[in-house]
Amino acid sequence: MGGHLAESHLKPDRRAEQRYTASLVAQIVVADFDCTLADARVVDISEGGLAFRSPRAFPDHTEVTVECRGCTLLGQVRHTREREYASETEYIVGVQVGSIAEGENIWRVLVEEHCAN
């Protein structure tokens, strides 16, 4: 299952929590699509999730693993939208964090640092 999602499958961004701008580099693993984004850019963050830039779209409920600054987060895609004004086709993928597999204290510090700004 490759390629881009049809325009009708792109969901609007419906955030349950306030998110804050971030600029973090992470590795994103999407096993179902045999896809690893080695230098993904996390663009916003909240206690319950994050969003990252991606060259491809992923369906809602796709399982992802996010590794960032010593923490490993397990989550699900909640929305994907095409990034406006990008020079190349790019998507913003919103992820709800389901559990923290490693580095819970590191994750809490990252969230606090970004929420304080």
N, C-alpha and C positions, 0 to 999 in steps of 0.2 A: 504494500500500500504506500505509494510514494506520491510525489507531486504536491501541488497546493490544493487546499480546500476551495470549493466553489464559494463565490461571494456570499451566497445565501446562508452558508454555514458559519460565517464569521459572526460572533456574538458581540453585543455592546458590552462595555466594561461596567459591571455592577458590583461594586465593592461593598463588603459588609463592614469593613473597618477602614479608618483613615490610613492612607498610605503616605509615605514620605519619600521624597526624591533620594535616590541612591546612585552611586557610581562604583559598583563592585564588579570584579571579575570572578566568574564561577565556571565550574565544569558542570554541564547538564547532561545527564544520561537518560535517554528515552529508549529503553530496551525493546519495546514492542515495534519500534521503527528502526532498530539497529543503528541508532543515531547517537553520537556524542558531539556536543558542542564544547570544544576545549576551552575557548576563551569567550564565553558568553558574557554579555554585559547586563548586569542586574540594574534596572532603571528605577525601581521603587520597592519599598519594603514596609511591612507592618508586622504586628505580632503574629498574625495568622497566615501570612503569605508574602509573596513577592511577584514581581514581573520582570521578564528578561526579553531582550531583543533576540530574534531568531530569523534565519534566512528562509524558514519554512513554517507553515502552520501545523498545529496538532489538534486533533479532535478533543472536545471536552471529555473529562474523566480519564485521559491518558495518564498513566503512572510515570512519574519522573523522579530522578534522584538529583539533588543539587548539592555540590560540594563547593564550599566557599570558606576561605580563611580558617580551616581547621574544623568546620562543622559539616555534618552530612544530614541533609533534610530529605524526607520522603514525602511526596505530595502528589496532587492530581491537578491537571490542567482544568481551569474553570472558565477561561475565555481566551480567545485569540482574535486579534484585530489587526488589520493591515496598518502599518505605520504610515501616517501621512507625511508627504514632503520628503520622503527618503529618496536618495539618488538611485537606489536599487530596491527591488521588492524586498520588504522586510516586515516582520510581524512582531507585535508585542504579545507575549504569552503570559497570562496570569495564572499563578499556581497557588493553590491552597495547601499549606503545610499540614500534613496529617500526623507526622511524628518526627522526632529528632533522633536519628540513629546514633549520632556522635556529636559531642561538643555543645551540649545544651547551654552551658554557661557562656560560651562564645557567641552563640546565636542571640541570647538575651542581651549581651553587651552591644552587639551590632545593631539590634533593634533600638535599644535605648539611645545609642549614639546618634542614629538617624532621626529619631523622633524628637530629640532635643534641639535639633537644628531648625 
